[in-house]
């Protein structure tokens, strides 16, 4: 239904009496909402537009929509709404306190009432149209320094492009830091004093990630999105015993204890991967009831889970020890490491804090070429 709301005589009675206004020139302010809908303001030249700031246009349009719904068959399609506030120390009585702030004899107050446009909008297109007050821009030739144009030339306001709206596609570059470990059929390897048991806090995960977020749904404030992440990661598996070494044998990977007469400092093996994940996320609630992705301080609690896959790009072992000074021994190889990793990633975010948890669904090593160890990783996204 195309509804044209013509709001006449909105602001021009505010400064002077009606006898003076008859003689004043008028400016026409036309707000084009698209789809044949428009709002027109007739204002006193120069002064009228300044008083527009003291009115809650959302409240006025909200009232007009309600009236249109209550009597959709009326023959008169024009509604006149009048309201008066204090301007320049002169207070006029108000006919509707819902359209303005409290009248003051000192300084006019701006409206602070936060109206929810979703409550009265028939569909999502109307929601976008109701946001025109915040997202409007002057067309070329109608900037605020060009008020003194011809009397019959309306000043046109049209909605901006999506640049000023909540972005449907957002990108970010992040650093992921965390800890990793693995479990076997009998639990953690250190329960059985296995040589390949890991140091719980020494086994660390690092990744460089690029994330693109796609908002799902037509609503500009949709709480559902899909995050597509590409990352390059390093799983650093640090052995619990600094003397533990790993090498490729004829039948598979071998773990052994170094008998070198040195002071062992640490020993680990590192597996780099090129990864990709696709995670649907849902914003459960935001602070003050607002749902927005545009500001991390206002996005509230976000949860999501989805699949990931990774391809191994290398592998090496690193042993550090002291033998008359700091020494290290690095050996590169495949060590019968699995070429692929895949699993599920979970994500929880609150304001500026982003946490993740990865659970791999395949073993670190090829089947029958090493112990059956399934890794997991958890940490924070910066």
ZAFIKE-643141 format. One record per residue (C-alpha): residue number from 1; x, y, z. Coordinates in pm, whole numbers, plus 32768, in hexadecimal, padded with zeros to 4 digits. Example, Ala and Ser with C-alpha at 12.3 -4.5 7.8 and 13.67 -1.06 7.14 Angstrom:
BEGIN
  resi     u     v     w
     1  84CE  7E3E  830C
     2  8557  7F96  82CA
! end
This chain:
BEGIN
  resi     u     v     w
     1  8000  8000  8000
     2  808D  8150  7F9A
     3  8056  824D  80AC
     4  80B9  83B6  8078
     5  80D0  8475  81BB
     6  80B9  85EA  8182
     7  811E  869F  82C1
     8  80B9  8809  8294
     9  80E9  892C  837D
    10  81D8  8868  8454
    11  82D8  8968  84B9
    12  8288  8AB8  841E
    13  819A  8B32  8534
    14  82B3  8B19  8631
    15  8372  8C5D  8601
    16  826D  8D5E  859F
    17  80F5  8D8E  859C
    18  8027  8D15  847A
    19  7FFA  8E73  83EE
    20  8170  8E98  83BE
    21  8196  8D3E  8330
    22  80AC  8D83  8213
    23  81A0  8E80  818F
    24  82D4  8DA4  81B4
    25  8367  8CD2  80A2
    26  835B  8B5B  80C7
    27  8456  8A45  808D
    28  83E2  88EB  8034
    29  8496  87C1  80C8
    30  8449  867B  8013
    31  84B7  852F  80A8
    32  84AA  8420  7F9F
    33  8476  82CF  8049
    34  846F  820B  7F06
    35  835B  8130  7E75
    36  8280  8261  7E3F
    37  8285  82CE  7FAC
    38  82F4  8429  800E
    39  82DD  851F  812D
    40  82BF  8696  80E6
    41  830B  87B2  81DA
    42  82A9  891C  8197
    43  8396  89F5  8260
    44  83DB  8B63  829A
    45  8506  8BC3  81CE
    46  8650  8BA2  828D
    47  85B4  8B97  83E9
    48  84C0  8A79  83C0
    49  85C4  896F  837F
    50  867D  89C7  84C0
    51  854B  8976  8590
    52  852C  8820  84EF
    53  8635  879C  85DD
    54  854A  87BF  8706
    55  8451  86C3  8682
    56  8450  854A  8687
    57  83FD  84FF  851E
    58  83EA  838D  856C
    59  82D3  83D2  8666
    60  8218  84A6  856A
    61  8231  83A1  8457
    62  81DB  8294  8554
    63  8098  8348  85A6
    64  8048  8375  8436
    65  8073  8203  83F0
    66  7F91  81A9  8514
    67  7E84  8297  8497
    68  7EA1  8206  833A
    69  7E75  80A6  83BF
    70  7D4C  80FD  849A
    71  7C8D  819F  837C
    72  7D14  811A  8238
    73  7BD2  8169  817A
    74  7BC8  82DB  81C9
    75  7B94  83C6  80A2
    76  7C78  84D7  812A
    77  7DDC  8462  80F7
    78  7E74  8599  819C
    79  7EC7  85AA  8310
    80  7F2C  86E6  83C4
    81  7FFB  86CC  8503
    82  8051  87FF  85D0
    83  813B  8819  86F7
    84  81E3  893D  87A3
    85  831A  8951  8874
    86  83F4  8A5A  8916
    87  84C7  8B11  8818
    88  85B7  8C29  8873
    89  8527  8C47  89D0
    90  83BB  8C67  895E
    91  82E6  8B3D  89C1
    92  81AB  8AD7  890C
    93  80BF  89CD  8993
    94  80E3  8875  88FC
    95  7FC0  87AA  887E
    96  807D  8661  8891
    97  819F  8625  897E
    98  81F5  84E3  88CC
    99  827B  85A3  87A2
   100  8379  8673  885D
   101  8446  8689  8999
   102  83D7  874A  8ACE
   103  83A1  88BA  8A7C
   104  849B  89A4  8B1D
   105  84AA  8B1B  8B45
   106  8627  8B18  8B31
   107  869A  8A33  8A20
   108  85D5  8946  8943
   109  861D  87D8  8986
   110  864F  86CC  8883
   111  8580  8593  888F
   112  8617  846F  8949
   113  84FE  8372  8923
   114  8575  8239  886F
   115  845A  81B3  879D
   116  846E  8056  870B
   117  841A  8069  8596
   118  83EF  7EF2  8581
   119  82B3  7EF8  8653
   120  81E4  7FB4  8553
   121  828C  7F66  8408
   122  81C8  7E88  831C
   123  82FC  7DF1  8279
   124  8473  7E18  8267
   125  8465  7F16  814E
   126  83A1  8000  8230
   127  84A5  7FCF  8340
   128  85B2  8046  8251
   129  84D9  816C  81EA
   130  849F  81D0  8353
   131  8617  81F2  837F
   132  8629  8308  827D
   133  865A  8413  8389
   134  87AB  8389  83EA
   135  8817  830E  8295
   136  87B3  842E  81B2
   137  88A1  84FD  80E5
   138  8877  8637  801B
   139  8872  8614  7EA4
   140  896A  86DE  7DDE
   141  8905  884B  7DDE
   142  8843  882F  7F23
   143  8952  8846  802D
   144  8914  8903  8170
   145  89D0  8A32  80EA
   146  88DB  8A51  7FC8
   147  8797  8AA2  807E
   148  875A  8BDF  7FB5
   149  86F7  8B2F  7E77
   150  85B9  8B73  7DB9
   151  8478  8B6D  7E80
   152  83D9  8A66  7DA4
   153  8505  897C  7DA4
   154  84D0  886F  7EAF
   155  85F6  87FE  7F7B
   156  8607  868A  7F34
   157  8680  858C  8031
   158  86B3  8424  7FC0
   159  8727  82F5  8082
   160  889B  82B4  8075
   161  8928  8179  7FE2
   162  8981  8058  80C7
   163  8AC4  8107  812A
   164  8A1E  81A6  825A
   165  8949  807B  82B4
   166  89B0  7F55  8385
   167  8A94  7E9F  8296
   168  8A1A  7D57  820D
   169  8B7E  7CEE  81BB
   170  8C9A  7D38  82AC
   171  8E06  7CCB  82A4
   172  8F10  7CBA  83B1
   173  9072  7C3B  83E4
   174  90B5  7B88  852B
   175  91BE  7ADE  85F9
   176  915A  799A  86A3
   177  9218  7929  87D9
   178  91D4  77F2  88A2
   179  923F  76A5  8931
   180  922C  754D  8890
   181  9241  73E5  8901
   182  91D0  7290  8889
   183  911F  7163  891A
   184  9137  6FF5  88C7
   185  9048  6ECE  88F1
   186  90B0  6EB6  8A60
   187  90A8  7029  8AAA
   188  91CA  711A  8AC7
   189  931E  707B  8A83
   190  93B3  70F6  8BCB
   191  92C2  7013  8C87
   192  9391  6EED  8C10
   193  94E2  6FA1  8C11
   194  94FE  6F8E  8A98
   195  9630  702C  89F9
   196  9555  70FE  8914
   197  9499  719F  8A3A
   198  9485  7318  8A17
   199  94C3  743E  8AFB
   200  9366  74D1  8B41
   201  93D6  763D  8B3E
   202  9505  761B  8A5B
   203  9442  7598  892E
   204  93C8  76CF  8881
   205  92FD  772E  8754
   206  932F  7861  8679
   207  926D  78C5  8542
   208  9248  79EE  845B
   209  90E1  7A02  83E4
   210  9010  7AD0  82F2
   211  8E9A  7AC4  8335
   212  8D7A  7B37  825B
   213  8C24  7B50  8300
   214  8AE7  7B39  822E
   215  89A4  7BAB  82D0
   216  8883  7ABE  828E
   217  8721  7B3D  8254
   218  8686  7C78  81C5
   219  866E  7D35  830D
   220  8783  7E36  8340
   221  87A5  7DCB  84AB
   222  8798  7C54  846E
   223  883F  7B96  858D
   224  88AE  7A77  84AA
   225  89F0  7A75  83E2
   226  8AE5  7984  8341
   227  8C5A  79AA  837D
   228  8D4A  792D  8273
   229  8EAC  791C  82FB
   230  8FF3  78D5  8249
   231  9121  78A1  8327
   232  9286  7826  833A
   233  92CC  7774  8481
   234  93E6  76D1  8544
   235  93A5  75B9  863C
   236  94CC  75AC  8729
   237  94C4  745D  87DF
   238  95C2  7479  88F8
   239  9621  7335  89A3
   240  9600  7319  8B1A
   241  9765  7294  8B2E
   242  986F  7372  8A94
   243  9942  7240  8A38
   244  982E  71A7  895D
   245  987B  7198  87EA
   246  97AB  7138  86BA
   247  9823  70A7  856E
   248  97A3  6FEC  843F
   249  97E2  6E76  844B
   250  97B9  6D68  8347
   251  965E  6D07  83C4
   252  95E6  6E4F  8451
   253  9637  6F6B  853D
   254  971B  6F19  8663
   255  973D  6FC3  87B4
   256  9876  6F93  8884
   257  993D  702F  89A0
   258  9A7F  70E4  8945
   259  9BAE  7063  8A08
   260  9C91  7183  89A3
   261  9D55  7217  8AC2
   262  9CBD  736F  8AA5
   263  9BCC  7446  8B6E
   264  9A80  7415  8AC0
   265  99A8  754C  8ABB
   266  9876  74F7  89E7
   267  9807  741B  88C8
   268  96DB  7438  87DF
   269  9655  73F2  8687
   270  959F  74F7  85B9
   271  948E  74C0  84B4
   272  9424  75E8  83D9
   273  92D6  75E6  8324
   274  9217  76B8  822B
   275  90B2  76BC  82AD
   276  8F54  7727  824F
   277  8E17  7729  8321
   278  8CA9  7784  82EE
   279  8BF3  77D7  8430
   280  8A89  784B  8457
   281  8A73  7937  8581
   282  8947  79C2  863A
   283  893B  7AF5  8714
   284  8869  7A93  883F
   285  8851  7BEB  88E2
   286  8909  7D34  88EC
   287  8934  7E3B  89F9
   288  8801  7F14  8A2F
   289  873B  7E2C  894F
   290  87E9  7EA4  8814
   291  8856  7DAF  8708
   292  896B  7E32  862B
   293  8AAC  7DAF  8594
   294  8B36  7F06  8543
   295  8BCB  7F3F  869D
   296  8C78  7E2C  8761
   297  8C1B  7EE0  88A4
   298  8AA9  7EB8  8852
   299  8A96  7D65  87AD
   300  8A4F  7CA3  88EE
   301  8A64  7B28  8903
   302  8AAD  7A71  87BE
   303  8AC4  78F8  879B
   304  8B06  781A  8671
   305  8B93  76CE  85F9
   306  8BF6  7643  84A9
   307  8CE6  7566  83E7
   308  8E52  75A9  8393
   309  8F51  7502  82B5
   310  90C9  752A  82A0
   311  91E6  74B9  81C3
   312  933E  7476  8254
   313  9451  7549  81B4
   314  9580  74BB  8269
   315  9601  7435  83B0
   316  973B  7434  8483
   317  97C9  73DC  85D7
   318  9889  74CD  86B3
   319  9964  7477  87DF
   320  9A10  757D  88B4
   321  9B2B  752A  89A2
   322  9C67  75B1  8A3F
   323  9DBA  7525  89E4
   324  9EBB  7630  8A2D
   325  9DB1  772C  89C0
   326  9C53  7735  8937
   327  9C20  763A  881F
   328  9AFD  75C1  8751
   329  9ABF  749E  866B
   330  99B3  74C5  855F
   331  994D  73AA  847A
   332  984A  73D1  8363
   333  977A  72B3  82DB
   334  961B  7228  82BE
   335  963C  7139  83E9
   336  950B  707D  8369
   337  9436  71AB  83C4
   338  92D7  71B4  8338
   339  92C1  7298  8208
   340  9161  7306  825C
   341  90B2  7378  8395
   342  8F3E  73B0  83B8
   343  8E4C  73E1  84D2
   344  8D63  74D4  857E
   345  8DA9  7631  85FE
   346  8CD7  76D6  8709
   347  8CDC  784B  874D
   348  8C5D  7924  8868
   349  8C78  7AA0  8864
   350  8C15  7BAD  8959
   351  8C5D  7D18  8907
   352  8DD4  7D2A  88BF
   353  8E1D  7BC5  892E
   354  8E22  7AAB  882F
   355  8E6A  7942  8892
   356  8E88  780A  87BC
   357  8E9D  7693  87E8
   358  8F12  75A1  86D8
   359  8ED9  742B  86EA
   360  8F81  735D  85DB
   361  8ECC  7226  8566
   362  8FFF  7172  84DF
   363  914E  710C  856E
   364  9291  71D0  8565
   365  9345  70AA  84BF
   366  92E8  6FC2  83A3
   367  922C  6E8A  840A
   368  9312  6D72  8481
   369  943F  6E58  8457
   370  9430  6EFA  85AB
   371  9361  6F0E  86E8
   372  91F1  6F5E  86BE
   373  91EB  70C0  8747
   374  90CD  71B3  870C
   375  912D  7320  8749
   376  905E  743B  87D5
   377  90A8  75AE  87F3
   378  9010  76D0  88B2
   379  906C  783B  88D6
   380  901A  79A6  8893
   381  8FF5  7A72  8754
   382  909A  7BC7  8758
! end
